[in-house]
């Protein structure tokens, strides 16, 4: 859900973001990973809140849908790319300043 509007969150392609997984519990408590894959181009700074619903044989058993739940909120950030140059994998290279004559 879009935290700012409370409506379904749409990715950069205009598609509603949804994910689901099927699992069989092995213990009375635990966790399950649900992977969301979507185009986040241009969505920098937006906040998305994941709502959860648990079904068994088509019957809704539980739901968690709290728009202000910080534990369910993800802020989309732009990826950062950087490099660090080394001479032999251990030492940092120093920048060499040189002055070229102006013609």
Backbone torsions as a table, in degrees:
resi	resn	phi	psi	omega
1	UNK	NA	146.1	175.8
2	UNK	-77.9	117.2	-175.8
3	UNK	-62.6	-34.3	-177.5
4	UNK	-71.4	-34.4	-174.9
5	UNK	-108.5	-20.7	-176.1
6	UNK	75.5	9.0	179.8
7	UNK	-104.3	170.3	177.7
8	UNK	-55.2	136.2	-178.7
9	UNK	-84.5	130.6	179.5
10	UNK	-108.1	140.0	177.7
11	UNK	-80.1	-175.2	-176.9
12	UNK	-64.5	-19.6	178.2
13	UNK	-92.2	2.5	-179.9
14	UNK	81.8	11.7	-179.6
15	UNK	-94.9	139.6	176.5
16	UNK	-66.1	135.3	-179.3
17	UNK	-85.8	119.7	179.2
18	UNK	-142.3	154.1	174.1
19	UNK	-151.9	152.1	176.1
20	UNK	-148.4	158.5	176.0
21	UNK	-145.1	151.9	175.9
22	UNK	-111.5	133.6	-179.1
23	UNK	-146.7	158.3	173.8
24	UNK	-118.8	115.0	-178.3
25	UNK	-66.0	142.7	177.4
26	UNK	-106.5	-13.1	178.5
27	UNK	-141.0	164.2	-178.2
28	UNK	-66.2	-24.4	177.8
29	UNK	-131.6	159.0	178.9
30	UNK	161.8	-168.7	-179.5
31	UNK	-133.4	159.4	176.6
32	UNK	-136.6	136.0	177.8
33	UNK	-88.9	130.6	176.0
34	UNK	-119.9	121.3	-176.4
35	UNK	-96.7	129.8	176.3
36	UNK	-106.4	125.3	177.8
37	UNK	-120.6	122.6	-178.9
38	UNK	-159.5	163.6	178.5
39	UNK	-83.3	110.3	-177.6
40	UNK	-100.1	12.1	179.6
41	UNK	-55.6	126.5	177.0
42	UNK	77.6	7.5	-178.3
43	UNK	-101.5	14.2	-178.9
44	UNK	-52.2	132.0	177.1
45	UNK	89.2	-12.5	179.1
46	UNK	-72.8	150.7	176.3
47	UNK	-115.1	132.1	-178.3
48	UNK	-116.7	136.3	177.7
49	UNK	-115.0	125.6	179.8
50	UNK	-85.5	125.5	173.2
51	UNK	-100.9	147.8	-177.8
52	UNK	-127.3	141.7	173.7
53	UNK	-137.1	132.9	-179.9
54	UNK	-108.7	126.0	178.7
55	UNK	-118.2	148.5	171.6
56	UNK	-135.6	119.0	-178.3
57	UNK	51.5	42.4	177.0
58	UNK	80.0	0.7	-179.3
59	UNK	-105.8	128.6	178.1
60	UNK	-71.2	120.1	-179.8
61	UNK	-98.9	-35.2	-176.9
62	UNK	-156.1	154.9	175.8
63	UNK	-145.2	148.7	176.5
64	UNK	-134.5	105.1	-174.5
65	UNK	-138.5	74.3	-179.4
66	UNK	-115.8	108.2	-174.6
67	UNK	-61.9	-25.4	-178.4
68	UNK	-100.4	12.9	179.7
69	UNK	-76.4	107.7	-178.9
70	UNK	-63.6	-29.5	179.0
71	UNK	-69.5	-16.7	179.8
72	UNK	-107.6	3.5	-175.1
73	UNK	-98.4	135.5	176.8
74	UNK	-124.3	129.6	175.9
75	UNK	-98.5	127.2	-178.7
76	UNK	-82.2	128.0	-179.4
77	UNK	-121.4	153.5	173.9
78	UNK	-73.7	140.1	177.0
79	UNK	-68.4	148.0	177.1
80	UNK	-115.1	135.7	-179.9
81	UNK	-120.7	136.1	178.6
82	UNK	-151.0	163.5	177.4
83	UNK	-134.4	155.6	175.2
84	UNK	-133.4	118.8	-178.5
85	UNK	-84.5	137.8	174.9
86	UNK	-134.9	153.2	-179.5
87	UNK	-82.8	-40.2	-177.7
88	UNK	-135.6	20.0	-179.2
89	UNK	87.6	-6.3	-177.7
90	UNK	-122.0	-37.3	-175.7
91	UNK	-102.0	143.1	175.8
92	UNK	-80.6	142.1	174.7
93	UNK	-80.7	144.6	177.1
94	UNK	-100.2	143.5	178.1
95	UNK	-73.6	133.1	179.2
96	UNK	-101.4	124.7	178.1
97	UNK	-96.5	134.1	176.8
98	UNK	-135.5	151.8	178.4
99	UNK	-111.8	123.1	177.8
100	UNK	-101.7	140.6	179.1
101	UNK	-68.2	140.4	178.5
102	UNK	-85.2	133.6	-179.5
103	UNK	-99.4	NA	NA
